[in-house]
Amino acid sequence: MNKTGFDHEALVEQFAQASARQGDALRQAAQQATLKALQGRELTLKSVRDAIRATTKAASAGAAKSGLPPTDVETLLTRAVEGMDAALVKAVEANRRALEQFVDQGAQLRETKVKKALADIEKMEDALYASVDKAVGDAAKGLQAPWAVVLEGLKAKGSATGSSATAALEQLTARSREAVREGRSQAQSTVDAWMDHYTALARGVLIGLSEGLKASDAVTTTTKKSAGRSRMS
């Protein structure tokens, strides 16, 4: 384990030894690595960028060692991006839930620190795009073309992160309007004090969401194994 928050070398080796048919496992590995990186610090936009950069670097290094043809390498890198995208969906949800607690108690979206938190949610998709774009530039010669195809495909269809961010902002706006209608409000000094702890609260929510995801993945894996044994018997 290193300062990224996950086992970098283990992720490199998983991608290096993988085949194109192991898509689900690679996606889950990239998602878990990104979530672990995010859980090690307060949930800021910089933390998001650092986590995505670390996972991208590991996936790229592993794909470079795989020896697979370019089309299969594309598949590996696509699964890595899908995993990172799924992790950022969880990060968006963690931010939304944390902000929602403050909004429900009367924090207004126009407050400076709240506006910054909302802007950071909106920028998460750009952080994902920028990371993959940088991977294209930093990649070894044989990986630049596969990364470029992955980036083009991601931008063409849009990310789950972007859709989640849009939905989160809409939900928070609706909750804020409801609070105003009901006369709930707080002094700016109170809101500022709350927001000083916002990123730590969001990190705590993300840890809870991640634990739930791991439990769900464990159930899915067990179910698949049971189904496999049933077919063999």
C-alpha positions as CSV (number, residue, x, y, z in Angstrom):
1,M,0.0,0.0,0.0
2,N,1.4,3.5,-0.8
3,K,0.2,7.1,-0.5
4,T,-2.4,6.6,-3.2
5,G,-4.5,4.7,-0.6
6,F,-4.6,1.5,-2.6
7,D,-2.2,-1.2,-3.7
8,H,-0.8,0.4,-6.8
9,E,1.4,-2.6,-7.9
10,A,-1.5,-5.1,-7.3
11,L,-3.7,-3.1,-9.7
12,V,-0.9,-2.8,-12.2
13,E,-0.5,-6.6,-12.2
14,Q,-4.2,-7.3,-12.4
15,F,-4.4,-5.3,-15.6
16,A,-1.2,-6.8,-16.9
17,Q,-2.4,-10.4,-16.4
18,A,-6.0,-9.7,-17.5
19,S,-7.8,-10.8,-20.6
20,A,-10.4,-8.8,-22.4
21,R,-13.0,-11.2,-21.1
22,Q,-12.4,-10.2,-17.5
23,G,-14.2,-6.9,-17.9
24,D,-16.4,-7.0,-14.7
25,A,-13.4,-7.8,-12.5
26,L,-11.3,-5.0,-14.0
27,R,-14.1,-2.5,-13.7
28,Q,-14.7,-3.4,-10.0
29,A,-10.9,-3.3,-9.3
30,A,-10.6,0.2,-10.8
31,Q,-13.7,1.4,-8.9
32,Q,-12.5,0.0,-5.5
33,A,-9.0,1.5,-6.1
34,T,-10.5,4.9,-6.8
35,L,-12.8,4.7,-3.8
36,K,-9.9,3.7,-1.5
37,A,-7.9,6.6,-2.7
38,L,-10.8,9.0,-2.0
39,Q,-11.4,7.6,1.5
40,G,-7.9,8.4,2.6
41,R,-8.5,12.2,2.6
42,E,-11.2,14.8,2.8
43,L,-13.4,14.7,-0.3
44,T,-12.3,17.8,-2.2
45,L,-12.0,18.3,-6.0
46,K,-8.2,18.0,-5.6
47,S,-8.6,14.6,-3.9
48,V,-10.8,13.5,-6.8
49,R,-8.2,14.5,-9.4
50,D,-5.4,12.8,-7.4
51,A,-7.4,9.6,-7.1
52,I,-8.4,9.4,-10.7
53,R,-4.8,10.2,-11.7
54,A,-3.5,7.4,-9.6
55,T,-5.9,4.8,-10.9
56,T,-5.4,5.8,-14.5
57,K,-1.6,5.6,-14.1
58,A,-1.9,2.0,-12.6
59,A,-4.3,0.8,-15.3
60,S,-2.1,2.3,-18.1
61,A,1.0,0.7,-16.7
62,G,-0.7,-2.7,-16.4
63,A,-2.2,-2.5,-19.9
64,A,1.3,-1.7,-21.3
65,K,2.6,-4.9,-19.8
66,S,-0.3,-7.1,-20.9
67,G,1.1,-7.8,-24.4
68,L,-2.5,-7.8,-25.8
69,P,-3.4,-6.5,-29.2
70,P,-4.6,-2.9,-29.4
71,T,-8.4,-3.7,-29.6
72,D,-8.1,-5.8,-26.4
73,V,-6.0,-3.1,-24.7
74,E,-8.9,-0.7,-25.6
75,T,-11.2,-3.0,-23.7
76,L,-9.0,-3.1,-20.6
77,L,-8.7,0.7,-20.6
78,T,-12.5,1.1,-21.2
79,R,-13.2,-1.0,-18.1
80,A,-10.8,1.0,-16.1
81,V,-12.6,4.2,-17.0
82,E,-16.0,2.7,-16.3
83,G,-14.7,1.7,-12.8
84,M,-13.4,5.2,-12.1
85,D,-16.7,6.7,-13.5
86,A,-18.7,4.5,-11.1
87,A,-16.5,5.5,-8.2
88,L,-17.1,9.2,-8.9
89,V,-20.8,8.6,-9.0
90,K,-20.4,7.5,-5.4
91,A,-18.4,10.6,-4.7
92,V,-21.2,12.8,-6.2
93,E,-23.8,11.0,-4.1
94,A,-21.6,11.4,-0.9
95,N,-21.4,15.2,-1.6
96,R,-25.1,15.4,-2.3
97,R,-26.0,13.7,1.0
98,A,-23.6,15.8,3.0
99,L,-24.9,19.0,1.5
100,E,-28.5,17.9,1.8
101,Q,-28.1,17.8,5.6
102,F,-27.1,21.4,5.7
103,V,-29.7,22.5,3.2
104,D,-32.5,20.8,5.1
105,Q,-31.4,22.8,8.2
106,G,-31.6,26.1,6.3
107,A,-28.2,26.6,4.5
108,Q,-28.8,28.6,1.3
109,L,-27.3,27.6,-2.0
110,R,-26.1,31.2,-2.6
111,E,-23.8,31.0,0.5
112,T,-20.2,31.3,-0.8
113,K,-18.9,28.0,0.7
114,V,-22.1,26.1,-0.4
115,K,-21.7,27.5,-4.0
116,K,-18.1,26.3,-4.1
117,A,-19.2,22.8,-3.0
118,L,-21.8,22.8,-5.7
119,A,-19.3,23.9,-8.3
120,D,-16.9,21.1,-7.2
121,I,-19.7,18.5,-7.8
122,E,-20.2,20.0,-11.3
123,K,-16.5,19.7,-12.1
124,M,-16.1,16.0,-11.3
125,E,-16.9,15.0,-14.8
126,D,-14.3,17.4,-16.1
127,A,-11.8,15.8,-13.7
128,L,-12.5,12.4,-15.2
129,Y,-12.1,13.7,-18.8
130,A,-8.9,15.6,-17.9
131,S,-7.3,12.5,-16.3
132,V,-8.0,10.3,-19.4
133,D,-6.8,13.1,-21.6
134,K,-3.5,13.3,-19.7
135,A,-3.2,9.5,-19.9
136,V,-3.2,9.9,-23.7
137,G,-0.4,12.4,-23.5
138,D,1.7,10.4,-21.0
139,A,1.1,6.9,-22.4
140,A,3.8,4.9,-24.1
141,K,3.6,5.0,-27.9
142,G,1.6,1.8,-28.1
143,L,-1.0,3.0,-25.7
144,Q,-1.7,6.4,-27.1
145,A,-4.1,5.2,-29.8
146,P,-6.2,2.9,-27.5
147,W,-6.4,5.7,-24.8
148,A,-7.5,8.2,-27.5
149,V,-10.3,5.8,-28.6
150,V,-11.4,5.4,-25.0
151,L,-11.5,9.1,-24.4
152,E,-13.4,9.8,-27.7
153,G,-16.0,7.1,-26.7
154,L,-16.4,8.5,-23.2
155,K,-17.0,12.0,-24.4
156,A,-19.4,10.8,-27.1
157,K,-21.7,9.0,-24.7
158,G,-21.1,11.1,-21.7
159,S,-20.2,9.9,-18.2
160,A,-22.4,8.6,-15.4
161,T,-20.6,11.1,-13.2
162,G,-21.9,14.0,-15.3
163,S,-25.5,12.7,-15.2
164,S,-25.3,12.1,-11.5
165,A,-23.9,15.6,-10.9
166,T,-26.7,17.1,-12.8
167,A,-29.3,15.1,-10.9
168,A,-27.6,16.0,-7.6
169,L,-27.7,19.7,-8.3
170,E,-31.4,19.5,-9.3
171,Q,-32.3,17.7,-6.1
172,L,-30.4,20.1,-3.9
173,T,-32.0,23.1,-5.6
174,A,-35.4,21.5,-5.0
175,R,-34.6,20.8,-1.3
176,S,-33.4,24.4,-0.9
177,R,-36.6,25.9,-2.3
178,E,-38.6,23.7,0.0
179,A,-36.6,24.9,3.0
180,V,-37.1,28.5,1.9
181,R,-40.9,28.0,1.6
182,E,-41.0,26.5,5.1
183,G,-39.0,29.4,6.5
184,R,-35.9,27.4,7.4
185,S,-32.8,29.5,7.4
186,Q,-29.5,29.9,9.3
187,A,-27.1,32.8,9.9
188,Q,-24.1,32.9,7.6
189,S,-21.7,32.4,10.5
190,T,-23.5,29.1,11.3
191,V,-23.4,27.9,7.7
192,D,-19.7,28.8,7.5
193,A,-19.0,26.7,10.6
194,W,-20.9,23.8,9.2
195,M,-19.1,24.0,5.8
196,D,-15.7,24.0,7.6
197,H,-16.5,20.3,8.3
198,Y,-18.3,19.6,5.0
199,T,-15.5,17.7,3.2
200,A,-14.8,15.5,6.2
201,L,-18.6,14.7,6.5
202,A,-18.7,13.9,2.7
203,R,-15.8,11.5,3.2
204,G,-17.6,9.7,6.0
205,V,-20.7,9.3,3.8
206,L,-18.5,8.0,1.0
207,I,-16.9,5.4,3.3
208,G,-20.4,4.2,4.2
209,L,-21.4,4.0,0.6
210,S,-18.2,2.1,-0.2
211,E,-18.8,-0.4,2.5
212,G,-22.3,-1.0,1.1
213,L,-20.9,-1.5,-2.3
214,K,-18.3,-4.1,-1.1
215,A,-21.1,-6.0,0.6
216,S,-23.2,-6.0,-2.6
217,D,-20.2,-7.1,-4.7
218,A,-19.5,-10.0,-2.3
219,V,-23.1,-11.2,-2.6
220,T,-23.0,-10.9,-6.4
221,T,-19.7,-12.9,-6.5
222,T,-21.1,-15.6,-4.2
223,T,-24.3,-15.9,-6.3
224,K,-22.3,-16.3,-9.5
225,K,-20.1,-19.0,-8.0
226,S,-23.2,-20.8,-6.8
227,A,-24.8,-20.6,-10.2
228,G,-21.6,-21.9,-11.8
229,R,-21.5,-24.9,-9.4
230,S,-25.2,-25.6,-10.1
231,R,-24.6,-25.7,-13.9
232,M,-21.7,-28.1,-13.4
233,S,-23.7,-30.5,-11.2
